[in-house]
Amino acid sequence: MSATAILNTDGTDGSAQLRLSGDWRADCAGRDAVVAAFERPAFRHAVLNGAEITDWDSRLIAFLVRLLSLCKKNNVEYTLADFPDGVPSLLDLAFAVPEHADARPPRRPRDFLVWLGETALQCRSSVGKAWDFSRRTYAAALRFAAHRAVVRKQDVLAEIQAAGAGAFPIVSLICFLIGLILAFVGSIQLKMFGAEIYVSSLVAISVTRVMGAIMTGVIMAGRTGASYAATLGSMRVNEEVDALETMGVSPFDFLVFPRVLALSLMMPLLTIYADFMGIMGGGFVGVFMLGLSPDDYFRMTLSALTMRNIVIGIVHGAVYGVIIALCGCYQGITCGRNASAVGSATTAAVVSSIVWMTVATAVLTVIFSVCGA
């Protein structure tokens, strides 16, 4: 017999009768209606009768605790009648330690000066941690240059494989589509002047100078930077980083520097590949949608390409590689020691990478502008 809960509120004396019956090891179909009636009671006294209960488990106790809590909240008197042995004692145990009145102090709005001070202290702490991380990573690079770092060749090669060839499919797809979109949007305006042929120049200059590097950076921030944060964060939670330090192995030599080196080396190459795929995407629009011949399109592309723009894009890519690797490894190394902290570190790695890439783009643009590039 399934569990049932029947509430009768027809009493003339302002009382209600709740009869529980059946097997309470499964959910009760009418429990929601009963809870709703106890949340806004139209009675001042309730009798809960469990004489017809055949079997029960913690579901019954949880249901009764909720009803009795509502009775106390709404000042409704209650009586328990004919419940199986064990139920009253478990209910007494559930209400044995009431919640203290000051257990949940009311939240007060913080004063602006307090908020400002706390924010300044947090910024100071974050800057200190970032500076210490950068200093230790730089020291690991110096030890690597002096052949004193604990860096395994196979680890560096594995990271190069993951950050380089492993990223080819997603870089190919995204950058091809970016070139296609640039060509399509540019052709809308150029058609007004009958200058569709200059779509090739538009795509070549925009992709090679900055767009190829930026899109590759965003891709690698979401793919590789997040992976670094998640991997190192998980190692932090599992105390593997502590184990390395206990054995006298610097985590910056063994974990951080191989990843920074691999991504710093691969990003310029991926930027060049992204430039190529962007030009291919523009060529698809030029040839198949604008009716340009392949020879004319690629001849105009080569005439628009300059070594200066290509070098500027490669410099952007190299800087982005260092930023993404440092942000990902920093968030992973400084991660908290629980599962939710790993997720937060992964999110923070992607966000901080993109933010610092934007800052670096602004700085590099100013520098190249001053240098006349």
C-alpha positions in Angstrom: 0.0 0.0 0.0 1.5 3.3 -1.0 1.9 6.2 1.4 -1.0 8.5 1.9 -1.7 11.7 3.9 -5.3 12.8 4.3 -6.0 16.1 6.1 -9.5 16.8 7.4 -10.1 20.4 8.5 -13.9 20.2 8.9 -13.7 20.3 12.7 -16.1 22.8 14.3 -13.6 23.4 17.2 -10.9 24.8 14.9 -8.9 21.6 14.8 -7.6 19.4 12.0 -7.0 15.7 11.7 -4.1 14.4 9.6 -4.1 10.6 9.0 -1.0 9.0 7.7 -1.1 5.5 6.3 0.7 3.0 4.1 4.4 2.4 3.3 6.4 5.6 3.9 9.6 4.3 2.3 8.3 5.9 -0.9 7.1 9.4 -1.7 3.6 10.4 -0.7 1.4 11.8 -3.5 -0.5 14.2 -1.4 2.3 15.6 0.8 2.5 18.9 -1.1 -1.1 19.7 -0.5 -0.7 18.9 3.2 2.4 21.1 3.5 0.6 24.0 1.8 -2.3 23.7 4.3 0.1 23.8 7.2 1.9 26.8 5.8 -1.3 28.9 6.0 -3.3 27.0 8.5 -7.0 27.6 9.0 -7.0 25.7 12.3 -5.4 26.2 15.7 -4.9 22.6 16.7 -3.7 19.6 14.7 -3.8 15.9 15.5 -1.4 13.8 13.6 -2.3 10.1 13.6 0.1 7.4 12.4 -1.8 4.3 13.4 -2.2 3.0 9.8 1.5 3.3 8.8 2.8 -0.1 7.8 6.5 0.8 7.2 8.6 3.9 7.2 12.1 5.4 6.9 13.7 8.8 7.1 11.1 10.2 4.6 8.5 10.0 7.2 10.7 11.8 9.8 11.6 14.5 7.4 7.9 15.1 6.5 6.9 15.3 10.1 9.8 17.6 11.0 8.6 20.0 8.3 5.0 19.9 9.5 5.9 20.4 13.2 8.2 23.3 12.3 5.4 25.0 10.5 3.1 24.4 13.5 5.6 26.1 15.8 6.1 28.9 13.3 2.3 29.5 13.0 1.5 28.9 16.7 -0.5 25.8 16.0 -0.8 23.2 18.8 -0.2 19.7 17.7 -0.6 16.1 19.0 1.1 13.0 17.8 -1.0 9.8 18.1 -0.3 6.1 17.6 3.0 6.5 15.6 5.3 3.5 15.3 8.0 3.0 17.9 11.0 5.1 17.3 9.3 8.0 15.5 8.6 10.1 18.6 12.2 9.7 19.8 13.6 10.7 16.4 11.4 13.8 16.4 12.6 14.7 19.9 16.2 14.3 18.7 15.5 16.5 15.7 14.2 19.3 17.9 16.6 18.8 20.8 19.0 21.6 19.9 17.0 24.7 18.7 18.7 27.3 16.5 20.2 30.1 18.5 18.7 33.5 18.1 22.0 35.0 17.1 23.1 32.1 14.9 22.3 34.1 11.8 23.1 37.7 12.5 21.3 40.2 10.2 23.4 41.4 7.3 24.1 45.1 7.5 25.0 47.2 4.5 28.7 47.9 4.6 29.9 51.5 4.8 31.5 52.8 1.6 34.8 53.5 3.3 34.9 50.0 4.8 34.2 48.5 1.3 36.9 50.8 -0.2 39.4 49.7 2.5 38.7 46.0 2.0 39.0 46.3 -1.7 42.4 48.1 -1.4 43.7 45.4 0.9 42.5 42.7 -1.5 44.2 44.5 -4.4 47.4 44.8 -2.4 47.3 41.1 -1.6 46.6 40.2 -5.2 49.4 42.3 -6.5 51.8 40.8 -4.0 50.9 37.3 -5.0 51.2 38.1 -8.7 54.6 39.7 -8.2 55.9 36.7 -6.2 54.6 34.3 -8.8 56.3 36.3 -11.6 59.5 36.5 -9.7 59.6 32.8 -9.1 58.7 32.0 -12.7 61.6 34.3 -13.8 63.9 32.6 -11.5 62.9 29.2 -12.9 63.6 30.6 -16.4 67.1 31.6 -15.3 67.7 28.2 -13.8 66.6 26.6 -17.0 69.0 28.8 -19.0 71.8 27.7 -16.7 70.8 24.0 -17.0 70.0 23.9 -13.2 66.2 23.6 -13.4 64.3 20.4 -12.8 62.6 20.3 -16.2 62.1 17.0 -18.1 62.5 17.2 -21.9 59.5 14.9 -22.4 57.3 17.3 -20.3 58.2 20.2 -22.5 57.6 18.3 -25.7 54.2 17.0 -24.4 53.1 20.6 -23.6 54.3 21.8 -27.0 52.3 19.0 -28.6 49.2 20.0 -26.6 49.5 23.7 -27.1 50.6 23.5 -30.8 49.4 20.7 -33.0 46.5 19.9 -30.6 45.1 23.4 -31.2 45.2 23.2 -35.0 41.6 22.1 -35.6 39.9 24.8 -33.5 42.3 27.5 -34.8 41.6 26.4 -38.4 37.9 26.6 -38.0 37.6 29.9 -36.1 40.2 31.8 -38.1 38.8 30.6 -41.4 35.4 31.8 -40.3 36.8 35.1 -39.1 38.4 35.7 -42.5 35.2 34.8 -44.2 33.2 37.2 -42.0 35.7 40.1 -42.6 35.5 39.6 -46.3 31.8 39.3 -46.4 31.2 42.5 -44.2 33.8 44.4 -46.2 32.4 43.4 -49.5 29.0 45.0 -48.6 30.6 48.5 -48.6 33.1 47.8 -51.4 30.4 46.7 -53.8 29.0 50.2 -53.6 32.1 51.5 -55.4 32.8 48.5 -57.6 35.9 47.7 -55.6 35.3 44.1 -54.6 38.9 43.3 -55.5 40.1 45.2 -52.5 38.4 42.7 -50.2 41.7 40.7 -50.4 43.7 43.7 -49.1 41.2 44.3 -46.3 41.4 40.7 -45.1 45.2 40.4 -45.5 46.0 43.6 -43.5 43.4 43.1 -40.8 44.2 39.5 -40.2 48.0 39.6 -40.3 48.3 42.8 -38.3 46.1 42.0 -35.3 43.0 39.9 -35.8 44.8 36.6 -36.4 46.8 37.1 -33.2 43.8 38.2 -31.1 41.5 35.4 -32.2 44.3 32.8 -31.6 44.8 34.3 -28.2 41.1 34.1 -27.3 41.0 30.5 -28.5 44.1 29.5 -26.5 42.9 31.4 -23.4 39.7 29.3 -23.4 41.4 26.1 -24.4 44.9 26.0 -23.0 44.9 28.7 -20.3 41.8 27.1 -18.7 43.5 23.7 -19.0 46.6 24.9 -17.2 44.4 26.4 -14.4 42.3 23.2 -14.0 45.3 20.9 -14.1 47.4 22.8 -11.6 44.4 23.5 -9.5 43.5 19.8 -9.3 47.1 19.0 -8.3 46.9 21.7 -5.6 43.7 20.1 -4.2 45.2 16.6 -4.3 48.4 18.0 -2.5 50.6 17.0 -5.4 52.2 20.4 -5.4 52.9 20.1 -1.7 54.5 16.7 -2.4 56.9 18.2 -4.9 57.9 20.9 -2.5 58.4 18.3 0.2 60.8 16.4 -2.1 62.7 19.6 -2.8 61.4 20.0 -6.4 60.3 23.5 -7.3 56.8 23.5 -8.8 57.8 26.4 -10.9 60.6 24.3 -12.5 58.5 21.2 -12.9 55.0 22.5 -13.6 54.9 26.2 -14.5 57.9 26.9 -16.6 57.4 24.0 -19.2 53.9 25.3 -19.8 55.0 28.9 -20.1 57.8 27.9 -22.5 55.6 25.7 -24.6 52.8 28.2 -25.1 55.3 31.1 -25.7 57.0 29.1 -28.5 53.7 27.9 -30.1 51.7 31.1 -30.1 53.8 32.9 -32.8 53.5 29.8 -35.0 49.8 29.5 -34.4 49.4 33.2 -35.2 51.1 32.6 -38.6 48.8 29.6 -39.2 45.8 31.7 -38.2 46.8 34.4 -40.6 46.9 31.8 -43.4 43.5 30.4 -42.5 42.0 33.9 -42.3 43.2 34.7 -45.8 41.8 31.4 -47.0 38.4 32.3 -45.5 38.5 35.7 -47.3 39.5 33.9 -50.5 36.4 31.7 -50.2 34.2 34.7 -50.1 36.1 36.5 -52.9 36.1 33.5 -55.3 32.8 31.9 -54.6 30.6 34.8 -53.6 32.1 37.9 -55.3 33.1 36.1 -58.5 36.8 37.0 -58.3 39.4 34.8 -59.9 41.8 32.9 -57.6 44.8 34.5 -59.4 43.5 38.1 -59.0 42.5 37.5 -55.3 45.9 36.1 -54.2 47.8 38.5 -56.3 46.1 41.4 -54.6 46.7 39.7 -51.2 50.4 39.3 -51.8 50.6 43.0 -52.9 48.9 44.1 -49.6 51.0 41.9 -47.4 54.0 43.6 -45.8 56.6 42.1 -43.5 55.9 44.9 -41.0 52.3 43.8 -40.5 53.3 40.1 -40.3 56.0 40.9 -37.7 53.5 43.0 -35.7 51.1 40.1 -35.6 53.8 37.7 -34.5 54.9 40.0 -31.7 51.3 40.2 -30.5 51.0 36.5 -30.6 54.2 36.0 -28.6 53.1 38.4 -25.9 49.7 36.8 -25.8 51.3 33.4 -25.3 53.2 34.6 -22.3 50.2 36.3 -20.8 47.9 33.3 -21.2 50.4 30.8 -19.8 51.2 33.1 -16.8 47.5 33.7 -16.1 46.5 30.0 -16.3 49.4 28.8 -14.2 49.0 31.6 -11.6 45.3 30.8 -11.1 46.1 27.1 -10.8 49.0 27.4 -8.4 47.1 29.9 -6.1 43.9 27.8 -6.3 42.1 26.9 -3.1 41.9 23.4 -1.7 38.4 22.4 -2.7 36.6 21.3 -5.9 34.7 24.6 -6.3 38.0 26.5 -6.2 39.2 24.7 -9.2 36.2 25.8 -11.2 36.7 29.4 -10.0 40.3 29.3 -10.9 39.5 28.0 -14.4 37.0 30.9 -15.0 39.4 33.4 -13.5 42.2 32.2 -15.8 40.2 32.8 -19.0 38.8 36.2 -17.8 42.2 37.5 -16.7 43.9 36.3 -19.8 41.5 38.1 -22.1 41.6 41.3 -19.9 45.4 41.4 -20.0 45.5 40.6 -23.7 43.3 43.6 -24.2 45.6 45.8 -22.1 48.7 44.4 -23.9 47.0 45.2 -27.3 46.5 48.8 -26.3 50.1 49.1 -25.1 51.6 47.5 -28.2 49.4 49.6 -30.4 50.7 52.8 -28.8 54.3 51.5 -29.0 54.0 50.6 -32.7 52.3 53.9 -33.4 55.1 55.9 -31.7 57.7 53.8 -33.7 55.8 54.5 -36.9 54.9 50.9 -37.5 
